[in-house]
Amino acid sequence: MRKERVKARLRRVLGIAPALKEIMLSSDPVGHKRKKIGNFLAQTEVASFDDDKSIHSLEWVLTRDANRTLSNIFSARSESLAGYSLLNYLNELLHGEHLTDIPEPKPGFFAELEHLLKGVMGKTGVYPEKTPAFLNYEGAKAAKLRSADLTRMARTAQRFLGRYDSGLDDDVIRKRSLNKSRILKYFRATELEWEDWKWHTRHIIRDADTLNDLIKLTDDEYRAVKLAGEYKIPFGITPYYLSLMDYEPSREYDYAVRAQVIPSLYYVEKMRYFRDSEEHSMDFMLERDTSPIEGITRRYPMIVILKPVLTCPQICVYCQRNWEMEDVYSSNAALTRERLEKAIEWIEVTEEINEVLITGGDPLLLSNARIENLLFRLSRIKHVERIRIGTRTPVTLPQRITDSLVRDINHFHNPGKREIIIVTHFEHPYEITPQALEAVQKFRRYGIGGI
Ligand code: SF4
């Protein structure tokens, strides 16, 4: 019964591309099917280059992309790289005896397949107008029609963007000021201490109960943070970043902020499973295979990553290196002086390297003296023309961006000879606060601000 239901649904979806459906329903061996599907997709792509004015130009782009995506998925090369065959799976669903040996497709699977096939067939319906009217005219008339189109597009974009509060909105600033007072009261601290980045690192919230005292958590959030502690999965939030979260757990405005650092139950369970599993590796960026010496990652001919410290003031759930970090803001996470020196010497003798990205972890957790020393050493290497510093402290701990730190870093910024660039990353407008903005501005005043 279940099998028939799945088959019927799959047939319906495949019906969007009748030729593909016919191939899939045939009794041909899988190898033949792959060839025929390849031919079908190639012909569809060629046909898409016909100058058919009834097709919206953006729909054409989708057709081309969907076609290439599907060709890629069905290619033998992709299957061998992924170690998985979608074609076999579809074949099994349509022709297999029973479905007990294979996982049943979820609604999301059908939805993805459906939209991919609609893309291939130029039937997404995403662009209701056929072709923009201005294409049929020239001169002022075309310009006016085009301008009207652009106004419509801008309004749509603004409507979507306007759904999200910014941390620079007056009422949000007022709300955050109350959050700050609540947090300061809890820690019995002063406004002056709030401005001290070291106070924040000493008061990083590392457990579910403290967090739940300070903001209301949903049951799942509470359980996930509790489990993260039990499983020793790095977790932490700076008091500053916590002040960006709304007290109530409705997540109406602060979901994007909470979701970056408060792990989901799924995340915690998967992290634990993959970390403890022998067959899986969390090193999906292949750090181990691209690190010629401790502290260095080299993936490009002229750029290297230098990692002087492997921890952060808080841990993002999307971090590509969270599996390498032992704990949030841990004291033993910095590369020892000797190892850092060896990494720098490696850059020194590798003359092809002209750009060093200092990241980690968050390198701005190091003391000013250590940062200065590191920049001093790198700036003495003739072939290093650019030093980028990747940091999220303007977002997670803007108090760290002190005038003295900026001055120390700027000291090594010598445009035309060797430039220093600070690269940061805001995930959501709710993270942009007057304090974060000021931290970024401090760097920009010296011309060393990044994105
Ligand atoms: S700031 Fe960067 S390095 Fe640190 S936890 Fe977040 S993503 Fe990872």
Residues whose N, C-alpha, C, O or C-beta is under 5 A from the ligand:
A	BS01	SF4	C312 Q314 I315 C316 C319 G360 G361 R392
